[in-house]
Protein backbone atom coordinates (compact mmCIF):
# COMPACT_ATOMS: atom_id res chain seq x y z
CA UNK A 1 0.00 0.00 0.00
CA UNK A 2 1.35 3.43 -0.93
CA UNK A 3 2.11 5.75 1.89
CA UNK A 4 -0.07 8.86 2.34
CA UNK A 5 3.06 11.00 2.17
CA UNK A 6 3.60 9.83 -1.37
CA UNK A 7 0.18 11.10 -2.43
CA UNK A 8 0.83 14.43 -0.71
CA UNK A 9 4.18 14.68 -2.49
CA UNK A 10 2.62 13.70 -5.81
CA UNK A 11 -0.22 16.21 -5.44
CA UNK A 12 2.17 18.93 -4.41
CA UNK A 13 4.50 18.22 -7.36
CA UNK A 14 1.60 18.08 -9.82
CA UNK A 15 0.27 21.41 -8.58
CA UNK A 16 3.71 23.00 -8.87
CA UNK A 17 4.15 21.64 -12.40
CA UNK A 18 0.70 22.85 -13.40
CA UNK A 19 1.46 26.30 -12.01
CA UNK A 20 4.75 26.44 -13.91
CA UNK A 21 2.98 25.40 -17.11
CA UNK A 22 0.36 28.11 -16.66
CA UNK A 23 3.05 30.72 -16.02
CA UNK A 24 4.97 29.62 -19.09
CA UNK A 25 1.81 29.77 -21.21
CA UNK A 26 0.98 33.20 -19.85
CA UNK A 27 4.47 34.49 -20.56
CA UNK A 28 4.37 32.98 -24.04
CA UNK A 29 1.01 34.59 -24.77
CA UNK A 30 2.23 37.90 -23.41
CA UNK A 31 5.37 37.76 -25.54
CA UNK A 32 3.59 36.91 -28.80
CA UNK A 33 4.22 39.85 -31.15
CA UNK A 34 1.59 41.64 -33.22
CA UNK A 35 2.46 41.08 -36.90
CA UNK A 36 1.33 43.80 -39.31
CA UNK A 37 1.50 43.42 -43.10
CA UNK A 38 2.56 46.74 -44.68
CA UNK A 39 1.58 46.91 -48.36
CA UNK A 40 3.33 49.27 -50.79
CA UNK A 41 3.04 50.00 -54.50
CA UNK A 42 6.57 51.19 -55.28
CA UNK A 43 9.65 49.07 -56.21
CA UNK A 44 11.91 47.79 -53.41
CA UNK A 45 14.57 50.44 -54.15
CA UNK A 46 12.12 53.37 -54.19
CA UNK A 47 12.57 55.88 -51.37
CA UNK A 48 8.97 55.35 -50.26
CA UNK A 49 9.76 51.66 -49.71
CA UNK A 50 12.88 52.69 -47.82
CA UNK A 51 10.69 54.79 -45.55
CA UNK A 52 8.34 51.85 -45.01
CA UNK A 53 11.30 49.73 -43.93
CA UNK A 54 12.53 52.48 -41.61
CA UNK A 55 9.11 52.69 -39.97
CA UNK A 56 9.05 48.91 -39.50
CA UNK A 57 12.55 48.82 -38.00
CA UNK A 58 11.97 51.72 -35.59
CA UNK A 59 8.56 50.50 -34.40
CA UNK A 60 9.87 47.01 -33.64
CA UNK A 61 12.78 48.46 -31.69
CA UNK A 62 10.75 50.99 -29.71
CA UNK A 63 8.00 48.48 -28.84
CA UNK A 64 10.57 45.90 -27.73
CA UNK A 65 9.32 43.59 -30.45
CA UNK A 66 5.64 43.80 -29.46
CA UNK A 67 4.85 45.09 -32.96
CA UNK A 68 6.60 43.60 -35.98
CA UNK A 69 5.87 45.08 -39.39
CA UNK A 70 6.44 43.06 -42.57
CA UNK A 71 6.89 45.23 -45.67
CA UNK A 72 5.48 44.06 -49.02
CA UNK A 73 6.53 46.47 -51.83
CA UNK A 74 5.75 46.53 -55.56
CA UNK A 75 2.05 45.62 -55.30
CA UNK A 76 2.89 42.16 -53.89
CA UNK A 77 -0.43 42.19 -52.00
CA UNK A 78 -2.41 43.65 -54.91
CA UNK A 79 -2.91 47.07 -56.47
CA UNK A 80 -3.91 50.03 -54.33
CA UNK A 81 -7.67 49.55 -54.81
CA UNK A 82 -7.52 45.91 -53.73
CA UNK A 83 -5.23 46.71 -50.81
CA UNK A 84 -7.61 49.43 -49.64
CA UNK A 85 -10.47 46.94 -49.58
CA UNK A 86 -8.30 44.66 -47.45
CA UNK A 87 -7.55 47.57 -45.11
CA UNK A 88 -11.27 48.03 -44.61
CA UNK A 89 -11.62 44.34 -43.78
CA UNK A 90 -8.50 44.32 -41.62
CA UNK A 91 -6.90 41.48 -43.59
CA UNK A 92 -4.08 43.81 -44.66
CA UNK A 93 -3.11 45.89 -41.67
CA UNK A 94 -1.10 48.79 -43.14
CA UNK A 95 -0.40 50.37 -46.50
CA UNK A 96 1.45 53.18 -48.25
CA UNK A 97 -0.67 53.63 -51.37
CA UNK A 98 -2.42 56.16 -53.59
CA UNK A 99 -5.74 57.45 -52.32
CA UNK A 100 -8.48 55.37 -54.03
CA UNK A 101 -11.15 57.93 -54.85
CA UNK A 102 -13.51 55.27 -56.20
CA UNK A 103 -14.45 54.59 -52.56
CA UNK A 104 -15.17 58.30 -51.92
CA UNK A 105 -14.78 60.88 -54.70
CA UNK A 106 -13.90 63.53 -52.13
CA UNK A 107 -10.47 61.91 -51.79
CA UNK A 108 -9.76 63.44 -55.23
CA UNK A 109 -9.03 66.64 -53.29
CA UNK A 110 -5.43 65.46 -53.14
CA UNK A 111 -5.24 65.85 -56.94
CA UNK A 112 -6.93 69.26 -57.27
CA UNK A 113 -4.85 71.51 -59.52
CA UNK A 114 -3.33 74.75 -58.34
CA UNK A 115 -3.49 74.66 -54.56
CA UNK A 116 0.27 74.29 -54.24
CA UNK A 117 3.25 75.08 -56.43
CA UNK A 118 6.16 74.87 -53.96
CA UNK A 119 7.54 72.50 -51.36
CA UNK A 120 6.98 75.15 -48.70
CA UNK A 121 3.29 75.14 -49.52
CA UNK A 122 3.18 71.33 -49.56
CA UNK A 123 4.63 71.21 -46.05
CA UNK A 124 1.82 73.46 -44.82
CA UNK A 125 -0.91 71.51 -46.65
CA UNK A 126 0.34 68.12 -45.45
CA UNK A 127 0.83 69.22 -41.83
CA UNK A 128 -0.87 66.48 -39.74
CA UNK A 129 -2.45 69.23 -37.62
CA UNK A 130 -3.79 71.07 -40.66
CA UNK A 131 -7.23 71.20 -42.25
CA UNK A 132 -6.36 69.18 -45.35
CA UNK A 133 -4.90 66.25 -43.44
CA UNK A 134 -7.82 66.17 -41.02
CA UNK A 135 -10.31 66.11 -43.91
CA UNK A 136 -8.51 63.26 -45.66
CA UNK A 137 -8.43 61.39 -42.34
CA UNK A 138 -12.16 62.00 -41.95
CA UNK A 139 -12.92 60.52 -45.38
CA UNK A 140 -10.83 57.43 -44.67
CA UNK A 141 -12.18 56.99 -41.14
CA UNK A 142 -15.70 56.77 -42.50
CA UNK A 143 -14.55 53.75 -44.52
CA UNK A 144 -12.80 52.04 -41.62
CA UNK A 145 -9.25 53.21 -42.35
CA UNK A 146 -7.01 55.44 -40.22
CA UNK A 147 -4.78 57.91 -42.09
CA UNK A 148 -1.40 58.14 -40.37
CA UNK A 149 0.53 60.28 -42.83
CA UNK A 150 0.59 61.96 -46.23
CA UNK A 151 3.75 61.00 -48.09
CA UNK A 152 4.94 63.22 -50.95
CA UNK A 153 6.33 61.39 -53.99
CA UNK A 154 6.85 64.55 -56.02
CA UNK A 155 5.37 67.49 -57.87
CA UNK A 156 3.51 67.09 -61.15
CA UNK A 157 4.14 68.84 -64.46
CA UNK A 158 3.50 68.12 -68.14
CA UNK A 159 5.57 66.01 -70.54
CA UNK A 160 5.10 66.47 -74.29
CA UNK A 161 6.45 65.27 -77.61
CA UNK A 162 6.39 68.80 -79.02
CA UNK A 163 6.79 72.24 -77.52
CA UNK A 164 3.70 73.94 -76.17
CA UNK A 165 2.66 77.48 -76.94
CA UNK A 166 2.78 79.90 -74.02
CA UNK A 167 2.20 77.22 -71.35
CA UNK A 168 1.76 79.70 -68.48
CA UNK A 169 -0.88 81.81 -70.23
CA UNK A 170 -4.32 80.45 -69.28
CA UNK A 171 -6.06 82.47 -72.00
CA UNK A 172 -4.56 80.88 -75.13
CA UNK A 173 -4.68 77.42 -76.68
CA UNK A 174 -1.36 75.67 -76.06
CA UNK A 175 -1.27 73.64 -79.25
CA UNK A 176 -1.31 70.16 -77.69
CA UNK A 177 -3.81 67.44 -76.90
CA UNK A 178 -2.98 66.46 -73.36
CA UNK A 179 -3.69 63.07 -71.80
CA UNK A 180 -5.10 63.35 -68.27
CA UNK A 181 -6.28 60.82 -65.66
CA UNK A 182 -10.02 60.19 -65.74
CA UNK A 183 -10.80 62.63 -62.91
CA UNK A 184 -12.88 65.79 -62.93
CA UNK A 185 -10.23 67.58 -60.85
CA UNK A 186 -7.86 67.36 -63.84
CA UNK A 187 -10.39 67.98 -66.59
CA UNK A 188 -12.08 71.11 -65.19
CA UNK A 189 -8.82 72.82 -64.22
CA UNK A 190 -6.81 72.10 -67.35
CA UNK A 191 -9.60 72.86 -69.78
CA UNK A 192 -10.27 76.03 -67.80
CA UNK A 193 -6.67 77.05 -68.55
CA UNK A 194 -7.14 76.35 -72.30
CA UNK A 195 -5.54 72.92 -72.40
CA UNK A 196 -7.27 70.41 -74.68
CA UNK A 197 -7.56 67.05 -72.92
CA UNK A 198 -8.24 63.37 -73.52
CA UNK A 199 -8.51 60.56 -70.97
CA UNK A 200 -6.38 57.49 -71.74
CA UNK A 201 -5.35 54.66 -69.39
CA UNK A 202 -1.77 55.22 -68.27
CA UNK A 203 -0.71 51.81 -69.63
CA UNK A 204 -1.54 53.09 -73.15
CA UNK A 205 0.01 56.56 -72.84
CA UNK A 206 3.48 55.71 -74.18
CA UNK A 207 2.10 54.22 -77.39
CA UNK A 208 -0.50 56.97 -77.70
CA UNK A 209 2.23 59.60 -77.62
CA UNK A 210 4.34 57.63 -80.09
CA UNK A 211 1.47 57.33 -82.59
CA UNK A 212 0.12 60.86 -82.17
CA UNK A 213 -3.13 59.96 -80.42
CA UNK A 214 -2.08 62.56 -77.84
CA UNK A 215 0.77 65.05 -77.64
CA UNK A 216 1.54 64.94 -73.94
CA UNK A 217 0.71 63.61 -70.51
CA UNK A 218 0.12 64.92 -67.02
CA UNK A 219 -0.74 63.32 -63.71
CA UNK A 220 2.56 61.81 -62.59
CA UNK A 221 5.62 62.93 -60.67
CA UNK A 222 8.91 63.84 -62.33
CA UNK A 223 10.42 60.52 -61.28
CA UNK A 224 7.49 58.53 -62.69
CA UNK A 225 7.44 60.56 -65.90
CA UNK A 226 11.16 59.98 -66.47
CA UNK A 227 10.94 56.30 -65.64
CA UNK A 228 7.85 55.48 -67.70
CA UNK A 229 7.92 58.08 -70.49
CA UNK A 230 11.52 59.26 -70.67
CA UNK A 231 12.09 57.62 -74.05
CA UNK A 232 9.16 59.35 -75.73
CA UNK A 233 8.78 62.85 -74.25
CA UNK A 234 10.90 65.66 -75.68
CA UNK A 235 9.80 68.44 -73.31
CA UNK A 236 9.07 68.64 -69.60
CA UNK A 237 7.19 71.65 -68.21
CA UNK A 238 7.85 71.79 -64.49
CA UNK A 239 4.55 73.40 -63.51
CA UNK A 240 4.26 71.98 -59.98
CA UNK A 241 0.49 72.21 -60.43
CA UNK A 242 -0.42 69.33 -58.12
CA UNK A 243 1.25 66.62 -56.09
CA UNK A 244 1.72 62.88 -56.34
CA UNK A 245 1.01 61.69 -52.82
CA UNK A 246 0.67 58.41 -50.95
CA UNK A 247 -1.41 57.84 -47.87
CA UNK A 248 0.25 55.88 -45.07
CA UNK A 249 -2.74 54.08 -43.60
CA UNK A 250 -3.73 51.44 -41.07
CA UNK A 251 -6.93 49.44 -40.75
CA UNK A 252 -9.14 50.95 -38.05
CA UNK A 253 -9.79 47.42 -36.80
CA UNK A 254 -6.08 47.08 -36.11
CA UNK A 255 -5.51 50.63 -34.87
CA UNK A 256 -8.27 50.36 -32.26
CA UNK A 257 -6.62 47.27 -30.73
CA UNK A 258 -3.23 48.92 -30.17
CA UNK A 259 -2.35 50.40 -26.81
CA UNK A 260 -2.10 54.19 -26.53
CA UNK A 261 1.65 53.86 -26.09
CA UNK A 262 2.11 51.76 -29.21
CA UNK A 263 -0.18 54.08 -31.20
CA UNK A 264 2.04 57.00 -30.20
CA UNK A 265 5.20 55.18 -31.28
CA UNK A 266 3.75 54.21 -34.66
CA UNK A 267 2.35 57.69 -35.30
CA UNK A 268 5.64 59.39 -34.41
CA UNK A 269 7.59 57.17 -36.81
CA UNK A 270 5.13 57.81 -39.63
CA UNK A 271 5.23 61.56 -38.95
CA UNK A 272 9.02 61.45 -39.17
CA UNK A 273 9.02 59.71 -42.56
CA UNK A 274 6.16 61.84 -43.94
CA UNK A 275 8.08 65.02 -43.12
CA UNK A 276 11.24 63.51 -44.61
CA UNK A 277 9.34 62.68 -47.81
CA UNK A 278 9.06 66.37 -48.68
CA UNK A 279 12.84 66.81 -48.51
CA UNK A 280 13.37 63.55 -50.39
CA UNK A 281 10.88 64.53 -53.09
CA UNK A 282 12.53 67.90 -53.61
CA UNK A 283 15.95 66.23 -53.93
CA UNK A 284 14.64 63.53 -56.25
CA UNK A 285 12.81 66.05 -58.42
CA UNK A 286 16.08 67.94 -58.94
CA UNK A 287 17.95 64.70 -59.59
CA UNK A 288 15.48 63.50 -62.22
CA UNK A 289 15.22 66.90 -63.90
CA UNK A 290 19.01 66.63 -64.40
CA UNK A 291 18.58 63.09 -65.74
CA UNK A 292 15.97 64.41 -68.18
CA UNK A 293 18.40 67.06 -69.41
CA UNK A 294 21.15 64.48 -69.84
CA UNK A 295 18.72 62.35 -71.84
CA UNK A 296 18.08 65.25 -74.20
CA UNK A 297 14.68 66.26 -72.85
CA UNK A 298 14.18 70.03 -72.81
CA UNK A 299 13.26 71.01 -69.25
CA UNK A 300 11.28 74.20 -68.67
CA UNK A 301 11.39 75.47 -65.08
CA UNK A 302 9.62 78.42 -63.47
CA UNK A 303 9.54 80.40 -60.25
CA UNK A 304 6.52 80.36 -57.97
CA UNK A 305 5.74 83.91 -59.07
CA UNK A 306 5.87 82.95 -62.76
CA UNK A 307 3.46 80.09 -62.05
CA UNK A 308 0.98 82.27 -60.19
CA UNK A 309 -1.29 83.23 -63.16
CA UNK A 310 -1.71 79.56 -64.07
CA UNK A 311 -2.38 78.57 -60.46
CA UNK A 312 -4.97 81.32 -60.16
CA UNK A 313 -6.65 80.12 -63.36
CA UNK A 314 -6.84 76.61 -61.95
CA UNK A 315 -8.26 77.94 -58.68
CA UNK A 316 -10.92 79.83 -60.60
CA UNK A 317 -12.34 76.47 -61.76
CA UNK A 318 -12.69 74.94 -58.29
CA UNK A 319 -16.34 76.01 -58.15
CA UNK A 320 -17.09 73.41 -60.84
CA UNK A 321 -16.25 70.72 -58.29
CA UNK A 322 -19.04 71.77 -55.93
CA UNK A 323 -21.47 69.32 -57.50
CA UNK A 324 -19.21 66.28 -57.09
CA UNK A 325 -17.36 67.13 -53.88
CA UNK A 326 -20.02 69.15 -52.07
CA UNK A 327 -20.23 72.95 -51.90
CA UNK A 328 -19.62 73.02 -48.15
CA UNK A 329 -16.40 71.04 -48.50
CA UNK A 330 -15.18 73.11 -51.44
CA UNK A 331 -15.97 76.38 -49.63
CA UNK A 332 -13.73 75.19 -46.78
CA UNK A 333 -11.10 74.06 -49.27
CA UNK A 334 -11.07 77.40 -51.06
CA UNK A 335 -10.67 79.30 -47.79
CA UNK A 336 -7.93 77.06 -46.42
CA UNK A 337 -5.90 76.91 -49.63
CA UNK A 338 -6.20 80.66 -50.17
CA UNK A 339 -4.73 81.21 -46.72
CA UNK A 340 -1.82 78.87 -47.48
CA UNK A 341 -1.15 80.47 -50.87
CA UNK A 342 -1.19 83.95 -49.33
CA UNK A 343 1.10 82.89 -46.48
CA UNK A 344 3.73 81.56 -48.88
CA UNK A 345 3.75 84.17 -51.64
CA UNK A 346 7.24 84.82 -52.88
SVG drawing of the C-alpha trace seen along z (x, -y; Angstrom):
<svg xmlns="http://www.w3.org/2000/svg" viewBox="-24 -87 48 89">
<polyline fill="none" stroke="black" stroke-width="0.4" points="0.0,0.0 1.4,-3.4 2.1,-5.7 -0.1,-8.9 3.1,-11.0 3.6,-9.8 0.2,-11.1 0.8,-14.4 4.2,-14.7 2.6,-13.7 -0.2,-16.2 2.2,-18.9 4.5,-18.2 1.6,-18.1 0.3,-21.4 3.7,-23.0 4.1,-21.6 0.7,-22.8 1.5,-26.3 4.7,-26.4 3.0,-25.4 0.4,-28.1 3.0,-30.7 5.0,-29.6 1.8,-29.8 1.0,-33.2 4.5,-34.5 4.4,-33.0 1.0,-34.6 2.2,-37.9 5.4,-37.8 3.6,-36.9 4.2,-39.9 1.6,-41.6 2.5,-41.1 1.3,-43.8 1.5,-43.4 2.6,-46.7 1.6,-46.9 3.3,-49.3 3.0,-50.0 6.6,-51.2 9.6,-49.1 11.9,-47.8 14.6,-50.4 12.1,-53.4 12.6,-55.9 9.0,-55.4 9.8,-51.7 12.9,-52.7 10.7,-54.8 8.3,-51.9 11.3,-49.7 12.5,-52.5 9.1,-52.7 9.1,-48.9 12.6,-48.8 12.0,-51.7 8.6,-50.5 9.9,-47.0 12.8,-48.5 10.7,-51.0 8.0,-48.5 10.6,-45.9 9.3,-43.6 5.6,-43.8 4.8,-45.1 6.6,-43.6 5.9,-45.1 6.4,-43.1 6.9,-45.2 5.5,-44.1 6.5,-46.5 5.8,-46.5 2.0,-45.6 2.9,-42.2 -0.4,-42.2 -2.4,-43.6 -2.9,-47.1 -3.9,-50.0 -7.7,-49.5 -7.5,-45.9 -5.2,-46.7 -7.6,-49.4 -10.5,-46.9 -8.3,-44.7 -7.5,-47.6 -11.3,-48.0 -11.6,-44.3 -8.5,-44.3 -6.9,-41.5 -4.1,-43.8 -3.1,-45.9 -1.1,-48.8 -0.4,-50.4 1.5,-53.2 -0.7,-53.6 -2.4,-56.2 -5.7,-57.4 -8.5,-55.4 -11.2,-57.9 -13.5,-55.3 -14.5,-54.6 -15.2,-58.3 -14.8,-60.9 -13.9,-63.5 -10.5,-61.9 -9.8,-63.4 -9.0,-66.6 -5.4,-65.5 -5.2,-65.8 -6.9,-69.3 -4.8,-71.5 -3.3,-74.7 -3.5,-74.7 0.3,-74.3 3.3,-75.1 6.2,-74.9 7.5,-72.5 7.0,-75.2 3.3,-75.1 3.2,-71.3 4.6,-71.2 1.8,-73.5 -0.9,-71.5 0.3,-68.1 0.8,-69.2 -0.9,-66.5 -2.5,-69.2 -3.8,-71.1 -7.2,-71.2 -6.4,-69.2 -4.9,-66.3 -7.8,-66.2 -10.3,-66.1 -8.5,-63.3 -8.4,-61.4 -12.2,-62.0 -12.9,-60.5 -10.8,-57.4 -12.2,-57.0 -15.7,-56.8 -14.5,-53.8 -12.8,-52.0 -9.2,-53.2 -7.0,-55.4 -4.8,-57.9 -1.4,-58.1 0.5,-60.3 0.6,-62.0 3.8,-61.0 4.9,-63.2 6.3,-61.4 6.9,-64.5 5.4,-67.5 3.5,-67.1 4.1,-68.8 3.5,-68.1 5.6,-66.0 5.1,-66.5 6.4,-65.3 6.4,-68.8 6.8,-72.2 3.7,-73.9 2.7,-77.5 2.8,-79.9 2.2,-77.2 1.8,-79.7 -0.9,-81.8 -4.3,-80.5 -6.1,-82.5 -4.6,-80.9 -4.7,-77.4 -1.4,-75.7 -1.3,-73.6 -1.3,-70.2 -3.8,-67.4 -3.0,-66.5 -3.7,-63.1 -5.1,-63.3 -6.3,-60.8 -10.0,-60.2 -10.8,-62.6 -12.9,-65.8 -10.2,-67.6 -7.9,-67.4 -10.4,-68.0 -12.1,-71.1 -8.8,-72.8 -6.8,-72.1 -9.6,-72.9 -10.3,-76.0 -6.7,-77.1 -7.1,-76.4 -5.5,-72.9 -7.3,-70.4 -7.6,-67.1 -8.2,-63.4 -8.5,-60.6 -6.4,-57.5 -5.4,-54.7 -1.8,-55.2 -0.7,-51.8 -1.5,-53.1 0.0,-56.6 3.5,-55.7 2.1,-54.2 -0.5,-57.0 2.2,-59.6 4.3,-57.6 1.5,-57.3 0.1,-60.9 -3.1,-60.0 -2.1,-62.6 0.8,-65.1 1.5,-64.9 0.7,-63.6 0.1,-64.9 -0.7,-63.3 2.6,-61.8 5.6,-62.9 8.9,-63.8 10.4,-60.5 7.5,-58.5 7.4,-60.6 11.2,-60.0 10.9,-56.3 7.8,-55.5 7.9,-58.1 11.5,-59.3 12.1,-57.6 9.2,-59.4 8.8,-62.8 10.9,-65.7 9.8,-68.4 9.1,-68.6 7.2,-71.6 7.9,-71.8 4.5,-73.4 4.3,-72.0 0.5,-72.2 -0.4,-69.3 1.2,-66.6 1.7,-62.9 1.0,-61.7 0.7,-58.4 -1.4,-57.8 0.2,-55.9 -2.7,-54.1 -3.7,-51.4 -6.9,-49.4 -9.1,-50.9 -9.8,-47.4 -6.1,-47.1 -5.5,-50.6 -8.3,-50.4 -6.6,-47.3 -3.2,-48.9 -2.3,-50.4 -2.1,-54.2 1.6,-53.9 2.1,-51.8 -0.2,-54.1 2.0,-57.0 5.2,-55.2 3.7,-54.2 2.3,-57.7 5.6,-59.4 7.6,-57.2 5.1,-57.8 5.2,-61.6 9.0,-61.5 9.0,-59.7 6.2,-61.8 8.1,-65.0 11.2,-63.5 9.3,-62.7 9.1,-66.4 12.8,-66.8 13.4,-63.5 10.9,-64.5 12.5,-67.9 16.0,-66.2 14.6,-63.5 12.8,-66.1 16.1,-67.9 17.9,-64.7 15.5,-63.5 15.2,-66.9 19.0,-66.6 18.6,-63.1 16.0,-64.4 18.4,-67.1 21.2,-64.5 18.7,-62.3 18.1,-65.2 14.7,-66.3 14.2,-70.0 13.3,-71.0 11.3,-74.2 11.4,-75.5 9.6,-78.4 9.5,-80.4 6.5,-80.4 5.7,-83.9 5.9,-82.9 3.5,-80.1 1.0,-82.3 -1.3,-83.2 -1.7,-79.6 -2.4,-78.6 -5.0,-81.3 -6.6,-80.1 -6.8,-76.6 -8.3,-77.9 -10.9,-79.8 -12.3,-76.5 -12.7,-74.9 -16.3,-76.0 -17.1,-73.4 -16.2,-70.7 -19.0,-71.8 -21.5,-69.3 -19.2,-66.3 -17.4,-67.1 -20.0,-69.2 -20.2,-73.0 -19.6,-73.0 -16.4,-71.0 -15.2,-73.1 -16.0,-76.4 -13.7,-75.2 -11.1,-74.1 -11.1,-77.4 -10.7,-79.3 -7.9,-77.1 -5.9,-76.9 -6.2,-80.7 -4.7,-81.2 -1.8,-78.9 -1.1,-80.5 -1.2,-84.0 1.1,-82.9 3.7,-81.6 3.8,-84.2 7.2,-84.8"/>
</svg>
